[in-house]
Amino acid sequence: MLLEHRGRQPVVPESAYVAPSAVLCGAVVLSEGSRVLHGAVLTAENGEVHLGENSVVMENALVRGREDHPALIGDAVLVGPHAHVNGATVENEVFIATGASLFPGSVAGEGAELRINSVLHVNSHLPAGAVLPIGWIAAGNPATLYSPDQHEALWQTQEPLDFPGTVYGVPRGTPLREIMARQSAFYAHHQSDRRID
């Protein structure tokens, strides 16, 4: 399904493929030979989404572009099933496995591998060729890799990366009720989306 959002429409070349149950919403630009499989959602909220040549977004993955953090996916990239790429830059030939998450302002360097259920935190840079193990978290610039049991050490790196400021535009400690009121107003723009396919 192709949707116009905020006056912008997806761009899909003839050589690309979008499954009937996938959704492309707003300023989403696919390149030659790119593929978007069943249930995947590429949504350009108030920023763009670009999918490079011969890149594949697999079933039920989410790619979200934001005003300050477009989702820029390079050539020959695999975005695995149930992966979450939110306002991240993914350089060429990156492998993003099932369930991996990349948050706003993050960069996955060329040839990097993000394995099953791994996380690349906000404003963090995974160097070219790096491997983020299954279930591990990468945080910082350059990223330090943390196993899930290293919460205290991770927090020392994670806190200054400013997740609430980067993702929601609010200082840490802002009440959830206020954050969600802002989010509700932001996503209300979808009420005027228009199907174009």
N, C-alpha and C positions, 0 to 999 in steps of 0.2 A: 504494500500500500504506500503510495506517495502522497504526502501532505504538504500543502503550503503553510508556512508558519512565519508570522511577523513579516509577511509580504515576500518571503523568499521560498523558492522551490528547489527540490533536489535536481541534480544534474546527473544523468545516467547515460553513458555512451552505449552504443549498440552492442559492443563487445562485452559489456558487463552483464551480470545476472543478479536479479533481485527476486528471491523466492516470493510466491504469492502471499505467504503469511508473515513476511518481514515488513518492517516499517521504516521508511526514510522520511524524516520530518524536517522541513525547513532547508537551510543552507548546507545541504549535504552534497559533496562532490565526489563521485566515483571516477576512478581512472580506468584505462583500458584493461580488460581482462579481470577486473575485480569481481568478487562474488560475495553476496550477502545471503546467507542461508536461512532456513525456516525459523521463525520466531525471533530473529535478531532485530534489534531496534537501534537505529542511528538517528539521533535527535540533536539538531542544532538549536539549542534553546535561544540564546542571544549571542552565540558565537558559532563559528563554522566547524564542520567535520569534513576532513579530506581523507580519502582512502586511496592508497597508491596502487600502481600497476601490479596486477596478478596477486593482490592481497585478498585474503579470505576472512570474512567474519562469520564464524560458525553459529550453530543453533543456539538461540536464547541468549546471545551475548548482548551487552549494552555498550554503545559508544555515544558519549555525550559531549557536545561542544558548548563552551561557555564564553561569555564576552571577553574576559581577561585570560581565558585558558581554552583556546580552540583545541579540538582533538585532531591531531595531525599524525596520520599513520602512513608510513613510508611504503616502499615497494617490497613485494615478496614477503609480506608479514602474515603470520597466522594469528588470528584472535580466536582462541578456543571457545568451546561451548561454555556458557554461563560466565564468561569473563566480563569484567567491568573496566572500561577505559573512559575515565571521566576527566576531560580537560588536560590530557597528557600528550606529550610528543613521543612518538614511537618511530625510531629511525629504521632504515632498511634492514630486511632479513632478520627481524626479531620474532622469536617464538613465544607466544603468550598462551600458556596451557589452560586447561579447564579450571574455571573458578578463580583465576588470578585477577587482582585488582590493581589499577593504576589510578592515582588520585591527582587532582588539579596541580599543575605546575611541575609534575614529575616528567622525567626524560628517561626513556629506555634506549641506551646507546646501540649503535649498529651491531647486529649479530648477537645481542644479548638473549638469554633464555630466562623466562619467568615461569617456573614450574608450578604444578597443581596447587591451587589455593594460596599462592604467595601474594605478597602485598608490596607495592612500591608506593611509599608514603608521599604526601604532599611535598612539593618543592624539593624533591630528592632526585638524584641523578645516578642511575645505574650505568656504570661505564660500558663501553663497547666490549662485546665478547664475554661479559660477566654472566655467571649462572646464579640465579636466586633459587635456592633449594625448595623442595616441597614444603609448603606451609610456613616458610620463613618470611621475615619482614626486612625490607631495605629502607633505610632512612638516612638523610643527610646528603651533602653535596661536597665530595663524592660520597656515595652511599656506603654505610657500614651495614653488614648483614647480621641479623639477629634471629636466633631460634625462638620459637614461641614461649619458651620458659624464661627468657631474659627480659621480662617486662620492665624491671627497674632500670636496667642499663638502656633499654630502648627509650624509655620516657625521657632520659637525660638528653638524648638526641632529638626526640620527637617534639617535645614541648616548644622549643624555639622555632620549629618549622611553621607554627601558627595554623593549625588545622581550622579552627573556627573562623579566623580572619580570612583565610584563603578560600574556604568553601562557602561560608555564609556571609562574609563581610562584617562580622561582629567580633567584639573582644571576647576572650575566654571568660566564662562565667555568666554570659548572657542567658537569661532564663529560656528554657526550651519553648515555652508558650510564645515568647517574642520571636524566636527563630522561626517557628512554624507559621506564625501569622505572616511573616515576610515571605516564606516559601510558598504559602498558599496564594498570596497576591502575585508572586512571580509566575507560578504555574497557571494562573488564571488566563494568561495569554493564549493558552491552548484552546480556550472556548471559541476562538474565532478561526481555528485551523480549517483548511478547506481541502477536501480530497481532490486530487488532480489526475488520478489514473483510472 
